[in-house]
Amino acid sequence: FFFQAEDGIRDSSVTEFRRVLFRSARYLEGALKGEVDRLLTCPEGGRHRQLVRSAYKLGGYYRPGVDAAAVEAALVAAWSQVVGGREREARKAFCDGWKAGVERPRLLPGESVI
C-alpha cells in the first residue's frame, strides 16, 4: 500500500496504519479462502444460497482497494466447478449478495467505529 503522511501525522500513526492494513489484507485473504472452501464442499441443494451468503459476507468487508472483481472470479469459479458451469446464474447470485453486503459494512480486525 502506498500512504503518504500529511503534516501533523506522527510516524507512529503511519506505522500503525500500515500494520492495520497488512493485518486486514491477511484477514481478507483468509476469509476469501474460507468462503471458496465452503462453496467447494457445500452439499447439492444449498450451493446457490451459499454463494449469495459468501458474497454477502465478503461484500461487507469491501473497502477502497479491495479487488471486487477478483473476489467475484474466485467465488464464481468455485461455484461453477461444483455445479458444472451456469456462470451467468453464479454472477447474478454473486452480485445480489455482494451488493447487500456492501450496504451493510462489517468491521475488519483493528478497525473501530469513529
C-alpha positions in Angstrom: 0.0 0.0 0.0 1.2 3.5 -0.7 0.5 6.0 2.0 1.9 9.5 2.3 1.7 11.1 5.7 0.1 14.5 5.9 1.5 17.3 8.0 0.7 16.7 11.7 0.6 12.9 11.5 3.3 11.3 13.6 5.4 8.5 12.2 3.9 6.1 14.8 0.5 6.8 13.4 1.7 5.9 9.9 3.3 2.7 11.2 0.1 1.8 13.0 -2.0 2.5 9.8 0.3 0.2 7.8 0.1 -2.5 10.4 -3.7 -2.5 10.4 -3.8 -2.6 6.6 -1.4 -5.6 6.4 -3.4 -7.5 9.1 -6.7 -6.6 7.3 -5.3 -7.9 4.0 -4.3 -11.2 5.6 -7.7 -11.5 7.2 -9.5 -10.8 3.9 -7.4 -13.4 2.1 -8.3 -16.0 4.7 -11.9 -15.0 4.6 -12.0 -15.5 0.8 -10.2 -18.8 1.1 -12.8 -19.9 3.7 -15.7 -18.9 1.5 -14.3 -20.7 -1.5 -13.8 -23.8 0.6 -17.4 -23.6 1.8 -18.6 -23.4 -1.8 -16.5 -26.4 -2.8 -17.8 -28.5 0.0 -21.4 -27.3 0.0 -23.9 -30.1 -0.5 -26.2 -30.1 -3.5 -29.3 -28.1 -3.0 -27.6 -25.4 -0.9 -25.0 -24.1 -3.3 -26.9 -21.1 -4.7 -27.7 -19.9 -1.2 -24.1 -20.4 -0.1 -22.8 -18.4 -3.0 -25.2 -15.5 -2.0 -24.1 -15.8 1.6 -20.4 -15.9 0.8 -20.7 -12.8 -1.4 -22.7 -11.0 1.3 -20.1 -11.8 3.9 -17.2 -10.7 1.8 -19.1 -7.6 0.4 -19.4 -6.4 4.0 -15.6 -6.2 4.1 -15.4 -4.1 0.9 -13.1 -1.1 1.2 -11.4 1.0 -1.4 -8.5 -1.1 -2.7 -10.3 -4.4 -2.3 -10.4 -6.1 -5.7 -14.1 -6.9 -6.1 -13.6 -8.5 -9.5 -11.0 -10.9 -8.0 -13.4 -11.9 -5.2 -16.2 -12.4 -7.8 -13.9 -14.5 -10.0 -12.8 -16.8 -7.1 -16.4 -17.4 -5.9 -17.9 -17.9 -9.3 -15.1 -20.3 -10.3 -15.6 -22.4 -7.2 -19.4 -22.4 -7.6 -19.1 -23.3 -11.3 -16.6 -26.1 -10.5 -19.0 -27.9 -8.3 -22.2 -27.1 -10.2 -20.7 -27.6 -13.7 -21.0 -24.2 -15.3 -24.0 -21.9 -15.2 -21.7 -19.0 -14.8 -24.4 -16.4 -15.6 -26.5 -17.7 -12.7 -23.5 -17.6 -10.5 -22.6 -14.0 -11.4 -26.1 -12.8 -10.7 -26.1 -14.6 -7.3 -22.8 -13.1 -6.5 -23.9 -9.6 -7.4 -27.1 -9.9 -5.3 -25.1 -11.0 -2.3 -22.2 -8.6 -2.8 -24.5 -5.5 -3.2 -26.4 -6.4 0.0 -23.1 -7.0 1.9 -21.6 -3.7 0.7 -24.7 -1.9 2.0 -24.0 -3.4 5.5 -20.3 -2.9 6.2 -18.5 -5.2 8.7 -15.5 -4.2 10.8 -12.2 -5.7 10.0 -9.7 -6.7 12.7 -8.1 -3.5 14.1 -10.9 -1.2 12.8 -13.1 0.8 15.1 -16.2 3.0 14.6 -15.2 6.6 14.8 
